[in-house]
């Protein structure tokens, strides 16, 4: 009886549909977005006036201060735990379009323009076989914006702002 159950289970598994999300990553091939792997260090600011500039299309490995030290322009919807981290960055959208903020670890993302948080246009996870953990898209007009990161459990995270083509 036990032998029949094992044989039946093996037959069912052999005929099961493959899991398309379980495809193995191919060595030497990265699904990371262009510019993601060449991150240079940056230190997030704790105040709006000190926010360092992020170049669009280039990743940065950002050191984050404790969130309790950060004065956000707009209160984040999710500040995270008491001992979480966050920070502020500035970037310029050179043209109207959709811009993507990508993070290498979990944190809350706000893009602030005109003194208010901009509603995201889309959000999701990074591509399979990628180091990108989270992506949030925003439809922006040309101009200067503030990127607010909140609720990070990590003291450092990789981030990048890029224009979606």
VOLO-657335 format. One record per residue (C-alpha): residue in three letters; x, y, z. Coordinates in steps of 0.5 Angstrom, whole numbers, padded with zeros to 4 digits, always signed. Example, Ala and Ser with C-alpha at 12.3 -4.5 7.8 and 13.67 -1.06 7.14 Angstrom:
residues 2
Ala+0025-0009+0016;Ser+0027-0002+0014;
//
This chain:
residues 165
Unk+0000+0000+0000;Unk+0006+0005+0002;Unk+0009+0003-0005;Unk+0003+0005-0009;Unk+0002+0012-0005;Unk+0010+0013-0007;Unk+0009+0011-0014;Unk+0003+0015-0015;Unk+0006+0021-0012;Unk+0012+0021-0016;Unk+0007+0020-0022;Unk+0003+0026-0021;Unk+0010+0030-0020;Unk+0013+0028-0026;Unk+0006+0030-0030;Unk+0006+0037-0026;Unk+0006+0043-0030;Unk+0013+0047-0029;Unk+0014+0053-0025;Unk+0016+0058-0029;Unk+0018+0062-0023;Unk+0023+0057-0021;Unk+0028+0058-0028;Unk+0035+0057-0025;Unk+0039+0064-0026;Unk+0045+0063-0032;Unk+0052+0064-0029;Unk+0055+0070-0032;Unk+0048+0073-0034;Unk+0045+0079-0030;Unk+0038+0081-0030;Unk+0040+0088-0026;Unk+0038+0094-0030;Unk+0044+0098-0034;Unk+0048+0102-0029;Unk+0046+0098-0023;Unk+0052+0094-0021;Unk+0057+0100-0021;Unk+0055+0103-0015;Unk+0059+0108-0012;Unk+0058+0110-0004;Unk+0054+0116-0002;Unk+0051+0118+0005;Unk+0044+0120+0005;Unk+0042+0127+0009;Unk+0038+0128+0015;Unk+0035+0134+0013;Unk+0032+0137+0006;Unk+0038+0142+0005;Unk+0043+0137+0006;Unk+0040+0132+0001;Unk+0046+0130-0004;Unk+0044+0129-0011;Unk+0043+0123-0015;Unk+0045+0122-0022;Unk+0039+0119-0026;Unk+0041+0112-0029;Unk+0047+0111-0024;Unk+0046+0107-0018;Unk+0049+0109-0011;Unk+0051+0105-0005;Unk+0047+0109+0001;Unk+0049+0110+0008;Unk+0043+0111+0012;Unk+0042+0115+0018;Unk+0038+0113+0024;Unk+0031+0115+0022;Unk+0030+0118+0029;Unk+0035+0123+0026;Unk+0032+0125+0019;Unk+0027+0131+0018;Unk+0023+0129+0012;Unk+0019+0134+0008;Unk+0013+0130+0008;Unk+0011+0125+0013;Unk+0013+0118+0010;Unk+0006+0113+0010;Unk+0011+0108+0013;Unk+0017+0110+0018;Unk+0018+0103+0020;Unk+0021+0101+0027;Unk+0024+0105+0032;Unk+0031+0103+0030;Unk+0030+0103+0023;Unk+0034+0108+0018;Unk+0032+0113+0012;Unk+0035+0119+0009;Unk+0034+0124+0004;Unk+0037+0125-0003;Unk+0035+0130-0009;Unk+0035+0129-0016;Unk+0033+0132-0023;Unk+0028+0130-0028;Unk+0031+0133-0034;Unk+0025+0131-0039;Unk+0017+0129-0037;Unk+0016+0122-0037;Unk+0016+0116-0032;Unk+0022+0115-0027;Unk+0023+0109-0023;Unk+0026+0108-0016;Unk+0030+0102-0015;Unk+0032+0099-0008;Unk+0037+0093-0007;Unk+0033+0092+0000;Unk+0026+0093+0003;Unk+0025+0101+0005;Unk+0019+0106+0004;Unk+0020+0110-0002;Unk+0017+0117-0003;Unk+0018+0122-0009;Unk+0017+0129-0006;Unk+0015+0135-0011;Unk+0012+0142-0010;Unk+0012+0140-0003;Unk+0008+0134-0003;Unk+0009+0126-0004;Unk+0007+0124-0011;Unk+0003+0118-0012;Unk+0006+0112-0015;Unk+0004+0110-0022;Unk+0007+0103-0021;Unk+0011+0098-0017;Unk+0013+0091-0016;Unk+0019+0087-0015;Unk+0026+0087-0019;Unk+0027+0082-0025;Unk+0028+0075-0023;Unk+0036+0074-0022;Unk+0037+0081-0020;Unk+0039+0084-0014;Unk+0034+0089-0015;Unk+0029+0088-0009;Unk+0023+0094-0010;Unk+0022+0098-0016;Unk+0017+0104-0016;Unk+0015+0108-0022;Unk+0013+0116-0022;Unk+0010+0120-0027;Unk+0014+0126-0027;Unk+0015+0133-0030;Unk+0022+0136-0031;Unk+0024+0139-0025;Unk+0028+0138-0018;Unk+0025+0132-0014;Unk+0027+0130-0007;Unk+0027+0122-0006;Unk+0025+0120+0001;Unk+0027+0113+0004;Unk+0024+0111+0011;Unk+0023+0104+0014;Unk+0030+0101+0012;Unk+0032+0095+0017;Unk+0039+0096+0013;Unk+0044+0101+0015;Unk+0046+0101+0008;Unk+0042+0100+0001;Unk+0043+0100-0006;Unk+0039+0105-0010;Unk+0038+0108-0017;Unk+0033+0113-0020;Unk+0032+0112-0028;Unk+0028+0114-0033;Unk+0023+0109-0036;Unk+0024+0108-0044;
//
